[in-house]
Amino acid sequence: MTATDPLADPHTDPLLELFAVITDRRDRPKEGSYTCQLFAGGDNKILKKIGEESAEVVMACKDNDPDAIAAEVADLFYHTLVALAHHHVDLNLVYEKLAARR
């Protein structure tokens, strides 16, 4: 990792930071927020977006386009974090599950 790499500082985790913003929007909605619109739509809206983003990841991989793959995976991560927050599942629990599988 380089100094310009967002993961260069081991105390900075972009997913945890994003998850904190998402849970803040869940707990303190802000008018006009896309995240709040997802929460308002509940599982139907959130899960539909996860399905759409998953398909877009598949297509970007099929096209072998690294930039598109990264962008679509970022979208999938975001919408998955919204689903976790909607169901009050802490991201650290996901990290624990991953660590247990090593």
Biopython code that builds the backbone (N, CA, C, O; Angstrom):
import numpy as np
from Bio.PDB.StructureBuilder import StructureBuilder

atoms = [
    (1, "MET", "N", (0.835, -1.182, 0.000)),
    (1, "MET", "CA", (0.000, 0.000, 0.000)),
    (1, "MET", "C", (0.877, 1.243, 0.000)),
    (1, "MET", "O", (1.937, 1.275, 0.626)),
    (2, "THR", "N", (0.425, 2.245, -0.701)),
    (2, "THR", "CA", (1.170, 3.489, -0.793)),
    (2, "THR", "C", (0.580, 4.519, 0.149)),
    (2, "THR", "O", (-0.487, 4.316, 0.727)),
    (3, "ALA", "N", (1.296, 5.638, 0.299)),
    (3, "ALA", "CA", (0.823, 6.698, 1.184)),
    (3, "ALA", "C", (-0.496, 7.286, 0.708)),
    (3, "ALA", "O", (-1.259, 7.809, 1.521)),
    (4, "THR", "N", (-0.785, 7.215, -0.594)),
    (4, "THR", "CA", (-2.042, 7.759, -1.104)),
    (4, "THR", "C", (-3.161, 6.714, -1.067)),
    (4, "THR", "O", (-4.310, 7.019, -1.388)),
    (5, "ASP", "N", (-2.831, 5.514, -0.685)),
    (5, "ASP", "CA", (-3.799, 4.430, -0.591)),
    (5, "ASP", "C", (-4.701, 4.670, 0.617)),
    (5, "ASP", "O", (-4.190, 4.893, 1.715)),
    (6, "PRO", "N", (-6.023, 4.632, 0.454)),
    (6, "PRO", "CA", (-6.911, 4.885, 1.587)),
    (6, "PRO", "C", (-6.758, 3.850, 2.699)),
    (6, "PRO", "O", (-7.174, 4.092, 3.832)),
    (7, "LEU", "N", (-6.169, 2.709, 2.388)),
    (7, "LEU", "CA", (-5.965, 1.698, 3.413)),
    (7, "LEU", "C", (-4.558, 1.753, 4.008)),
    (7, "LEU", "O", (-4.201, 0.891, 4.810)),
    (8, "ALA", "N", (-3.755, 2.746, 3.632)),
    (8, "ALA", "CA", (-2.385, 2.854, 4.126)),
    (8, "ALA", "C", (-2.361, 3.018, 5.643)),
    (8, "ALA", "O", (-1.451, 2.514, 6.300)),
    (9, "ASP", "N", (-3.331, 3.704, 6.200)),
    (9, "ASP", "CA", (-3.451, 3.859, 7.647)),
    (9, "ASP", "C", (-4.297, 2.708, 8.163)),
    (9, "ASP", "O", (-5.489, 2.640, 7.861)),
    (10, "PRO", "N", (-3.703, 1.792, 8.943)),
    (10, "PRO", "CA", (-4.466, 0.632, 9.403)),
    (10, "PRO", "C", (-5.623, 1.000, 10.326)),
    (10, "PRO", "O", (-6.487, 0.164, 10.591)),
    (11, "HIS", "N", (-5.654, 2.240, 10.818)),
    (11, "HIS", "CA", (-6.748, 2.671, 11.682)),
    (11, "HIS", "C", (-7.918, 3.247, 10.886)),
    (11, "HIS", "O", (-8.948, 3.611, 11.453)),
    (12, "THR", "N", (-7.748, 3.323, 9.578)),
    (12, "THR", "CA", (-8.795, 3.855, 8.714)),
    (12, "THR", "C", (-9.372, 2.707, 7.904)),
    (12, "THR", "O", (-8.648, 2.010, 7.192)),
    (13, "ASP", "N", (-10.642, 2.520, 8.013)),
    (13, "ASP", "CA", (-11.324, 1.476, 7.264)),
    (13, "ASP", "C", (-12.474, 2.135, 6.516)),
    (13, "ASP", "O", (-13.471, 2.518, 7.129)),
    (14, "PRO", "N", (-12.347, 2.273, 5.189)),
    (14, "PRO", "CA", (-13.389, 2.966, 4.431)),
    (14, "PRO", "C", (-14.774, 2.326, 4.579)),
    (14, "PRO", "O", (-15.781, 3.034, 4.564)),
    (15, "LEU", "N", (-14.837, 1.008, 4.719)),
    (15, "LEU", "CA", (-16.150, 0.376, 4.887)),
    (15, "LEU", "C", (-16.756, 0.732, 6.239)),
    (15, "LEU", "O", (-17.954, 1.002, 6.330)),
    (16, "LEU", "N", (-15.938, 0.734, 7.289)),
    (16, "LEU", "CA", (-16.454, 1.133, 8.606)),
    (16, "LEU", "C", (-16.891, 2.589, 8.606)),
    (16, "LEU", "O", (-17.913, 2.935, 9.198)),
    (17, "GLU", "N", (-16.113, 3.447, 7.939)),
    (17, "GLU", "CA", (-16.490, 4.859, 7.861)),
    (17, "GLU", "C", (-17.807, 5.032, 7.108)),
    (17, "GLU", "O", (-18.679, 5.785, 7.541)),
    (18, "LEU", "N", (-17.950, 4.337, 5.982)),
    (18, "LEU", "CA", (-19.187, 4.419, 5.213)),
    (18, "LEU", "C", (-20.355, 3.847, 6.009)),
    (18, "LEU", "O", (-21.452, 4.404, 5.999)),
    (19, "PHE", "N", (-20.114, 2.732, 6.699)),
    (19, "PHE", "CA", (-21.174, 2.124, 7.507)),
    (19, "PHE", "C", (-21.644, 3.093, 8.595)),
    (19, "PHE", "O", (-22.835, 3.153, 8.900)),
    (20, "ALA", "N", (-20.718, 3.844, 9.174)),
    (20, "ALA", "CA", (-21.084, 4.832, 10.191)),
    (20, "ALA", "C", (-21.991, 5.909, 9.603)),
    (20, "ALA", "O", (-22.956, 6.323, 10.245)),
    (21, "VAL", "N", (-21.692, 6.364, 8.392)),
    (21, "VAL", "CA", (-22.547, 7.353, 7.728)),
    (21, "VAL", "C", (-23.930, 6.759, 7.459)),
    (21, "VAL", "O", (-24.950, 7.410, 7.684)),
    (22, "ILE", "N", (-23.950, 5.525, 6.979)),
    (22, "ILE", "CA", (-25.221, 4.866, 6.656)),
    (22, "ILE", "C", (-26.068, 4.705, 7.910)),
    (22, "ILE", "O", (-27.263, 4.998, 7.882)),
    (23, "THR", "N", (-25.473, 4.244, 9.016)),
    (23, "THR", "CA", (-26.262, 4.074, 10.244)),
    (23, "THR", "C", (-26.718, 5.423, 10.797)),
    (23, "THR", "O", (-27.783, 5.521, 11.406)),
    (24, "ASP", "N", (-25.907, 6.462, 10.580)),
    (24, "ASP", "CA", (-26.332, 7.800, 10.987)),
    (24, "ASP", "C", (-27.564, 8.236, 10.198)),
    (24, "ASP", "O", (-28.483, 8.834, 10.757)),
    (25, "ARG", "N", (-27.582, 7.938, 8.899)),
    (25, "ARG", "CA", (-28.749, 8.284, 8.073)),
    (25, "ARG", "C", (-29.980, 7.476, 8.523)),
    (25, "ARG", "O", (-31.106, 7.972, 8.500)),
    (26, "ARG", "N", (-29.738, 6.227, 8.930)),
    (26, "ARG", "CA", (-30.847, 5.411, 9.423)),
    (26, "ARG", "C", (-31.421, 6.020, 10.698)),
    (26, "ARG", "O", (-32.638, 6.100, 10.862)),
    (27, "ASP", "N", (-30.537, 6.448, 11.600)),
    (27, "ASP", "CA", (-30.957, 6.932, 12.908)),
    (27, "ASP", "C", (-31.355, 8.401, 12.910)),
    (27, "ASP", "O", (-32.158, 8.832, 13.738)),
    (28, "ARG", "N", (-30.788, 9.174, 11.975)),
    (28, "ARG", "CA", (-31.084, 10.606, 11.871)),
    (28, "ARG", "C", (-31.285, 10.954, 10.401)),
    (28, "ARG", "O", (-30.406, 11.530, 9.761)),
    (29, "PRO", "N", (-32.459, 10.595, 9.875)),
    (29, "PRO", "CA", (-32.707, 10.802, 8.434)),
    (29, "PRO", "C", (-32.511, 12.261, 8.012)),
    (29, "PRO", "O", (-32.822, 13.203, 8.742)),
    (30, "LYS", "N", (-31.981, 12.393, 6.798)),
    (30, "LYS", "CA", (-31.794, 13.719, 6.200)),
    (30, "LYS", "C", (-32.595, 13.751, 4.899)),
    (30, "LYS", "O", (-32.472, 12.863, 4.055)),
    (31, "GLU", "N", (-33.404, 14.776, 4.757)),
    (31, "GLU", "CA", (-34.230, 14.920, 3.569)),
    (31, "GLU", "C", (-33.356, 14.972, 2.320)),
    (31, "GLU", "O", (-32.338, 15.662, 2.281)),
    (32, "GLY", "N", (-33.778, 14.230, 1.309)),
    (32, "GLY", "CA", (-33.072, 14.220, 0.042)),
    (32, "GLY", "C", (-31.939, 13.207, -0.030)),
    (32, "GLY", "O", (-31.322, 13.048, -1.084)),
    (33, "SER", "N", (-31.655, 12.523, 1.068)),
    (33, "SER", "CA", (-30.572, 11.545, 1.096)),
    (33, "SER", "C", (-30.993, 10.270, 0.368)),
    (33, "SER", "O", (-32.059, 9.714, 0.633)),
    (34, "TYR", "N", (-30.138, 9.811, -0.560)),
    (34, "TYR", "CA", (-30.408, 8.556, -1.271)),
    (34, "TYR", "C", (-30.469, 7.392, -0.287)),
    (34, "TYR", "O", (-31.311, 6.505, -0.422)),
    (35, "THR", "N", (-29.588, 7.395, 0.690)),
    (35, "THR", "CA", (-29.585, 6.334, 1.691)),
    (35, "THR", "C", (-30.921, 6.309, 2.434)),
    (35, "THR", "O", (-31.477, 5.239, 2.679)),
    (36, "CYS", "N", (-31.427, 7.466, 2.785)),
    (36, "CYS", "CA", (-32.721, 7.535, 3.477)),
    (36, "CYS", "C", (-33.853, 7.051, 2.575)),
    (36, "CYS", "O", (-34.807, 6.439, 3.055)),
    (37, "GLN", "N", (-33.758, 7.316, 1.286)),
    (37, "GLN", "CA", (-34.765, 6.808, 0.347)),
    (37, "GLN", "C", (-34.748, 5.282, 0.324)),
    (37, "GLN", "O", (-35.799, 4.644, 0.263)),
    (38, "LEU", "N", (-33.559, 4.708, 0.372)),
    (38, "LEU", "CA", (-33.464, 3.247, 0.418)),
    (38, "LEU", "C", (-34.109, 2.713, 1.698)),
    (38, "LEU", "O", (-34.903, 1.773, 1.649)),
    (39, "PHE", "N", (-33.772, 3.308, 2.837)),
    (39, "PHE", "CA", (-34.369, 2.863, 4.099)),
    (39, "PHE", "C", (-35.892, 2.986, 4.063)),
    (39, "PHE", "O", (-36.599, 2.105, 4.553)),
    (40, "ALA", "N", (-36.389, 4.059, 3.494)),
    (40, "ALA", "CA", (-37.837, 4.263, 3.414)),
    (40, "ALA", "C", (-38.499, 3.191, 2.562)),
    (40, "ALA", "O", (-39.646, 2.821, 2.813)),
    (41, "GLY", "N", (-37.799, 2.696, 1.569)),
    (41, "GLY", "CA", (-38.337, 1.645, 0.705)),
    (41, "GLY", "C", (-38.248, 0.258, 1.306)),
    (41, "GLY", "O", (-38.830, -0.691, 0.782)),
    (42, "GLY", "N", (-37.523, 0.140, 2.402)),
    (42, "GLY", "CA", (-37.428, -1.134, 3.109)),
    (42, "GLY", "C", (-36.712, -2.208, 2.301)),
    (42, "GLY", "O", (-35.998, -1.931, 1.338)),
    (43, "ASP", "N", (-36.936, -3.446, 2.735)),
    (43, "ASP", "CA", (-36.271, -4.583, 2.093)),
    (43, "ASP", "C", (-36.502, -4.635, 0.591)),
    (43, "ASP", "O", (-35.574, -4.916, -0.167)),
    (44, "ASN", "N", (-37.721, -4.369, 0.152)),
    (44, "ASN", "CA", (-37.994, -4.475, -1.283)),
    (44, "ASN", "C", (-37.050, -3.594, -2.097)),
    (44, "ASN", "O", (-36.468, -4.052, -3.081)),
    (45, "LYS", "N", (-36.898, -2.363, -1.703)),
    (45, "LYS", "CA", (-36.040, -1.432, -2.455)),
    (45, "LYS", "C", (-34.559, -1.776, -2.279)),
    (45, "LYS", "O", (-33.799, -1.789, -3.247)),
    (46, "ILE", "N", (-34.157, -2.052, -1.040)),
    (46, "ILE", "CA", (-32.746, -2.334, -0.755)),
    (46, "ILE", "C", (-32.301, -3.616, -1.451)),
    (46, "ILE", "O", (-31.253, -3.642, -2.097)),
    (47, "LEU", "N", (-33.081, -4.664, -1.323)),
    (47, "LEU", "CA", (-32.690, -5.954, -1.900)),
    (47, "LEU", "C", (-32.747, -5.938, -3.425)),
    (47, "LEU", "O", (-31.960, -6.617, -4.084)),
    (48, "LYS", "N", (-33.670, -5.168, -3.983)),
    (48, "LYS", "CA", (-33.714, -5.021, -5.438)),
    (48, "LYS", "C", (-32.415, -4.391, -5.931)),
    (48, "LYS", "O", (-31.855, -4.818, -6.941)),
    (49, "LYS", "N", (-31.934, -3.367, -5.210)),
    (49, "LYS", "CA", (-30.688, -2.706, -5.603)),
    (49, "LYS", "C", (-29.501, -3.662, -5.479)),
    (49, "LYS", "O", (-28.602, -3.634, -6.319)),
    (50, "ILE", "N", (-29.483, -4.505, -4.450)),
    (50, "ILE", "CA", (-28.393, -5.477, -4.317)),
    (50, "ILE", "C", (-28.404, -6.428, -5.503)),
    (50, "ILE", "O", (-27.347, -6.750, -6.047)),
    (51, "GLY", "N", (-29.584, -6.881, -5.911)),
    (51, "GLY", "CA", (-29.687, -7.756, -7.077)),
    (51, "GLY", "C", (-29.187, -7.076, -8.343)),
    (51, "GLY", "O", (-28.448, -7.674, -9.125)),
    (52, "GLU", "N", (-29.589, -5.833, -8.541)),
    (52, "GLU", "CA", (-29.153, -5.085, -9.725)),
    (52, "GLU", "C", (-27.642, -4.895, -9.722)),
    (52, "GLU", "O", (-26.979, -5.105, -10.737)),
    (53, "GLU", "N", (-27.107, -4.498, -8.575)),
    (53, "GLU", "CA", (-25.664, -4.246, -8.500)),
    (53, "GLU", "C", (-24.875, -5.542, -8.678)),
    (53, "GLU", "O", (-23.798, -5.528, -9.275)),
    (54, "SER", "N", (-25.388, -6.654, -8.173)),
    (54, "SER", "CA", (-24.719, -7.946, -8.360)),
    (54, "SER", "C", (-24.617, -8.284, -9.839)),
    (54, "SER", "O", (-23.571, -8.729, -10.313)),
    (55, "ALA", "N", (-25.703, -8.072, -10.558)),
    (55, "ALA", "CA", (-25.699, -8.342, -11.996)),
    (55, "ALA", "C", (-24.701, -7.430, -12.714)),
    (55, "ALA", "O", (-24.032, -7.858, -13.654)),
    (56, "GLU", "N", (-24.603, -6.185, -12.274)),
    (56, "GLU", "CA", (-23.660, -5.253, -12.898)),
    (56, "GLU", "C", (-22.213, -5.660, -12.616)),
    (56, "GLU", "O", (-21.344, -5.462, -13.465)),
    (57, "VAL", "N", (-21.942, -6.227, -11.436)),
    (57, "VAL", "CA", (-20.596, -6.741, -11.144)),
    (57, "VAL", "C", (-20.275, -7.880, -12.103)),
    (57, "VAL", "O", (-19.184, -7.937, -12.672)),
    (58, "VAL", "N", (-21.231, -8.780, -12.276)),
    (58, "VAL", "CA", (-21.033, -9.918, -13.177)),
    (58, "VAL", "C", (-20.716, -9.433, -14.587)),
    (58, "VAL", "O", (-19.788, -9.933, -15.222)),
    (59, "MET", "N", (-21.477, -8.470, -15.072)),
    (59, "MET", "CA", (-21.264, -7.990, -16.441)),
    (59, "MET", "C", (-19.922, -7.264, -16.576)),
    (59, "MET", "O", (-19.241, -7.415, -17.590)),
    (60, "ALA", "N", (-19.540, -6.483, -15.571)),
    (60, "ALA", "CA", (-18.243, -5.797, -15.627)),
    (60, "ALA", "C", (-17.106, -6.820, -15.640)),
    (60, "ALA", "O", (-16.116, -6.642, -16.349)),
    (61, "CYS", "N", (-17.249, -7.885, -14.857)),
    (61, "CYS", "CA", (-16.232, -8.943, -14.864)),
    (61, "CYS", "C", (-16.201, -9.638, -16.223)),
    (61, "CYS", "O", (-15.133, -9.936, -16.757)),
    (62, "LYS", "N", (-17.375, -9.888, -16.767)),
    (62, "LYS", "CA", (-17.455, -10.535, -18.076)),
    (62, "LYS", "C", (-16.760, -9.686, -19.140)),
    (62, "LYS", "O", (-16.131, -10.217, -20.055)),
    (63, "ASP", "N", (-16.879, -8.361, -19.012)),
    (63, "ASP", "CA", (-16.242, -7.443, -19.958)),
    (63, "ASP", "C", (-14.762, -7.229, -19.641)),
    (63, "ASP", "O", (-14.047, -6.576, -20.400)),
    (64, "ASN", "N", (-14.309, -7.785, -18.513)),
    (64, "ASN", "CA", (-12.908, -7.671, -18.096)),
    (64, "ASN", "C", (-12.447, -6.216, -18.040)),
    (64, "ASN", "O", (-11.373, -5.868, -18.530)),
    (65, "ASP", "N", (-13.290, -5.371, -17.426)),
    (65, "ASP", "CA", (-13.016, -3.936, -17.322)),
    (65, "ASP", "C", (-12.715, -3.603, -15.859)),
    (65, "ASP", "O", (-13.637, -3.412, -15.066)),
    (66, "PRO", "N", (-11.426, -3.531, -15.495)),
    (66, "PRO", "CA", (-11.057, -3.331, -14.093)),
    (66, "PRO", "C", (-11.696, -2.103, -13.436)),
    (66, "PRO", "O", (-12.123, -2.179, -12.284)),
    (67, "ASP", "N", (-11.768, -0.989, -14.141)),
    (67, "ASP", "CA", (-12.359, 0.214, -13.559)),
    (67, "ASP", "C", (-13.852, 0.013, -13.307)),
    (67, "ASP", "O", (-14.364, 0.391, -12.253)),
    (68, "ALA", "N", (-14.540, -0.577, -14.267)),
    (68, "ALA", "CA", (-15.969, -0.845, -14.094)),
    (68, "ALA", "C", (-16.205, -1.873, -12.994)),
    (68, "ALA", "O", (-17.158, -1.753, -12.223)),
    (69, "ILE", "N", (-15.343, -2.881, -12.919)),
    (69, "ILE", "CA", (-15.468, -3.881, -11.858)),
    (69, "ILE", "C", (-15.366, -3.206, -10.494)),
    (69, "ILE", "O", (-16.200, -3.434, -9.617)),
    (70, "ALA", "N", (-14.340, -2.375, -10.322)),
    (70, "ALA", "CA", (-14.156, -1.676, -9.047)),
    (70, "ALA", "C", (-15.352, -0.788, -8.717)),
    (70, "ALA", "O", (-15.809, -0.760, -7.575)),
    (71, "ALA", "N", (-15.856, -0.067, -9.707)),
    (71, "ALA", "CA", (-16.999, 0.822, -9.480)),
    (71, "ALA", "C", (-18.252, 0.035, -9.109)),
    (71, "ALA", "O", (-18.988, 0.426, -8.203)),
    (72, "GLU", "N", (-18.491, -1.062, -9.800)),
    (72, "GLU", "CA", (-19.692, -1.855, -9.518)),
    (72, "GLU", "C", (-19.594, -2.581, -8.182)),
    (72, "GLU", "O", (-20.592, -2.717, -7.475)),
    (73, "VAL", "N", (-18.395, -3.049, -7.832)),
    (73, "VAL", "CA", (-18.220, -3.684, -6.521)),
    (73, "VAL", "C", (-18.419, -2.641, -5.416)),
    (73, "VAL", "O", (-18.998, -2.947, -4.374)),
    (74, "ALA", "N", (-17.946, -1.420, -5.638)),
    (74, "ALA", "CA", (-18.164, -0.349, -4.661)),
    (74, "ALA", "C", (-19.663, -0.114, -4.464)),
    (74, "ALA", "O", (-20.124, 0.051, -3.334)),
    (75, "ASP", "N", (-20.423, -0.097, -5.565)),
    (75, "ASP", "CA", (-21.879, 0.060, -5.466)),
    (75, "ASP", "C", (-22.507, -1.106, -4.713)),
    (75, "ASP", "O", (-23.404, -0.911, -3.892)),
    (76, "LEU", "N", (-22.034, -2.318, -4.992)),
    (76, "LEU", "CA", (-22.561, -3.509, -4.313)),
    (76, "LEU", "C", (-22.233, -3.458, -2.821)),
    (76, "LEU", "O", (-23.087, -3.761, -1.987)),
    (77, "PHE", "N", (-21.002, -3.076, -2.484)),
    (77, "PHE", "CA", (-20.636, -2.932, -1.069)),
    (77, "PHE", "C", (-21.561, -1.937, -0.380)),
    (77, "PHE", "O", (-22.082, -2.213, 0.701)),
    (78, "TYR", "N", (-21.765, -0.775, -1.007)),
    (78, "TYR", "CA", (-22.618, 0.264, -0.414)),
    (78, "TYR", "C", (-24.025, -0.268, -0.135)),
    (78, "TYR", "O", (-24.538, -0.128, 0.975)),
    (79, "HIS", "N", (-24.638, -0.872, -1.141)),
    (79, "HIS", "CA", (-26.014, -1.347, -0.963)),
    (79, "HIS", "C", (-26.088, -2.495, 0.040)),
    (79, "HIS", "O", (-27.091, -2.641, 0.739)),
    (80, "THR", "N", (-25.047, -3.304, 0.117)),
    (80, "THR", "CA", (-24.998, -4.370, 1.110)),
    (80, "THR", "C", (-24.874, -3.784, 2.513)),
    (80, "THR", "O", (-25.490, -4.284, 3.454)),
    (81, "LEU", "N", (-24.081, -2.727, 2.653)),
    (81, "LEU", "CA", (-23.979, -2.049, 3.947)),
    (81, "LEU", "C", (-25.323, -1.455, 4.359)),
    (81, "LEU", "O", (-25.669, -1.474, 5.540)),
    (82, "VAL", "N", (-26.078, -0.934, 3.408)),
    (82, "VAL", "CA", (-27.412, -0.415, 3.720)),
    (82, "VAL", "C", (-28.294, -1.556, 4.238)),
    (82, "VAL", "O", (-29.038, -1.373, 5.201)),
    (83, "ALA", "N", (-28.214, -2.725, 3.606)),
    (83, "ALA", "CA", (-29.006, -3.877, 4.064)),
    (83, "ALA", "C", (-28.593, -4.285, 5.474)),
    (83, "ALA", "O", (-29.449, -4.584, 6.307)),
    (84, "LEU", "N", (-27.292, -4.300, 5.748)),
    (84, "LEU", "CA", (-26.831, -4.629, 7.101)),
    (84, "LEU", "C", (-27.407, -3.642, 8.110)),
    (84, "LEU", "O", (-27.931, -4.046, 9.148)),
    (85, "ALA", "N", (-27.310, -2.358, 7.809)),
    (85, "ALA", "CA", (-27.814, -1.327, 8.721)),
    (85, "ALA", "C", (-29.326, -1.446, 8.899)),
    (85, "ALA", "O", (-29.839, -1.287, 10.006)),
    (86, "HIS", "N", (-30.027, -1.723, 7.821)),
    (86, "HIS", "CA", (-31.489, -1.858, 7.882)),
    (86, "HIS", "C", (-31.890, -2.983, 8.843)),
    (86, "HIS", "O", (-32.900, -2.890, 9.541)),
    (87, "HIS", "N", (-31.091, -4.030, 8.862)),
    (87, "HIS", "CA", (-31.383, -5.182, 9.725)),
    (87, "HIS", "C", (-30.602, -5.137, 11.041)),
    (87, "HIS", "O", (-30.581, -6.110, 11.794)),
    (88, "HIS", "N", (-29.964, -4.001, 11.307)),
    (88, "HIS", "CA", (-29.225, -3.778, 12.552)),
    (88, "HIS", "C", (-28.153, -4.844, 12.780)),
    (88, "HIS", "O", (-27.975, -5.336, 13.894)),
    (89, "VAL", "N", (-27.450, -5.187, 11.714)),
    (89, "VAL", "CA", (-26.315, -6.108, 11.789)),
    (89, "VAL", "C", (-25.052, -5.258, 11.708)),
    (89, "VAL", "O", (-24.840, -4.552, 10.722)),
    (90, "ASP", "N", (-24.223, -5.322, 12.729)),
    (90, "ASP", "CA", (-23.008, -4.519, 12.759)),
    (90, "ASP", "C", (-21.977, -5.073, 11.788)),
    (90, "ASP", "O", (-21.807, -6.288, 11.679)),
    (91, "LEU", "N", (-21.298, -4.192, 11.093)),
    (91, "LEU", "CA", (-20.273, -4.596, 10.144)),
    (91, "LEU", "C", (-19.166, -5.390, 10.832)),
    (91, "LEU", "O", (-18.575, -6.280, 10.220)),
    (92, "ASN", "N", (-18.884, -5.083, 12.081)),
    (92, "ASN", "CA", (-17.853, -5.831, 12.806)),
    (92, "ASN", "C", (-18.210, -7.309, 12.935)),
    (92, "ASN", "O", (-17.314, -8.151, 12.993)),
    (93, "LEU", "N", (-19.478, -7.635, 12.981)),
    (93, "LEU", "CA", (-19.890, -9.038, 13.013)),
    (93, "LEU", "C", (-19.496, -9.728, 11.709)),
    (93, "LEU", "O", (-19.068, -10.881, 11.719)),
    (94, "VAL", "N", (-19.639, -9.032, 10.602)),
    (94, "VAL", "CA", (-19.217, -9.575, 9.306)),
    (94, "VAL", "C", (-17.706, -9.801, 9.330)),
    (94, "VAL", "O", (-17.226, -10.844, 8.887)),
    (95, "TYR", "N", (-16.959, -8.825, 9.846)),
    (95, "TYR", "CA", (-15.511, -8.964, 9.936)),
    (95, "TYR", "C", (-15.132, -10.164, 10.807)),
    (95, "TYR", "O", (-14.198, -10.898, 10.483)),
    (96, "GLU", "N", (-15.858, -10.364, 11.914)),
    (96, "GLU", "CA", (-15.599, -11.512, 12.783)),
    (96, "GLU", "C", (-15.822, -12.825, 12.027)),
    (96, "GLU", "O", (-15.037, -13.764, 12.159)),
    (97, "LYS", "N", (-16.891, -12.882, 11.240)),
    (97, "LYS", "CA", (-17.188, -14.090, 10.464)),
    (97, "LYS", "C", (-16.076, -14.359, 9.440)),
    (97, "LYS", "O", (-15.664, -15.502, 9.242)),
    (98, "LEU", "N", (-15.604, -13.294, 8.798)),
    (98, "LEU", "CA", (-14.514, -13.461, 7.842)),
    (98, "LEU", "C", (-13.243, -13.940, 8.543)),
    (98, "LEU", "O", (-12.563, -14.840, 8.050)),
    (99, "ALA", "N", (-12.927, -13.348, 9.678)),
    (99, "ALA", "CA", (-11.727, -13.727, 10.423)),
    (99, "ALA", "C", (-11.795, -15.186, 10.874)),
    (99, "ALA", "O", (-10.787, -15.893, 10.870)),
    (100, "ALA", "N", (-12.976, -15.625, 11.258)),
    (100, "ALA", "CA", (-13.143, -17.006, 11.717)),
    (100, "ALA", "C", (-12.942, -18.005, 10.591)),
    (100, "ALA", "O", (-12.660, -19.176, 10.844)),
    (101, "ARG", "N", (-13.082, -17.558, 9.361)),
    (101, "ARG", "CA", (-12.931, -18.438, 8.201)),
    (101, "ARG", "C", (-11.495, -18.530, 7.706)),
    (101, "ARG", "O", (-11.204, -19.298, 6.789)),
    (102, "ARG", "N", (-10.603, -17.761, 8.299)),
    (102, "ARG", "CA", (-9.202, -17.800, 7.857)),
    (102, "ARG", "C", (-8.510, -19.015, 8.363)),
    (102, "ARG", "O", (-7.326, -19.211, 8.088)),
]
sb = StructureBuilder()
sb.init_structure("model")
sb.init_model(0)
sb.init_chain("A")
sb.init_seg("    ")
for serial, (resi, resn, name, xyz) in enumerate(atoms, 1):
    if name == "N":
        sb.init_residue(resn, " ", resi, " ")
    sb.init_atom(name, np.array(xyz, "f"), 0.0, 1.0, " ", f" {name:<3s}", serial, name[0])
structure = sb.get_structure()
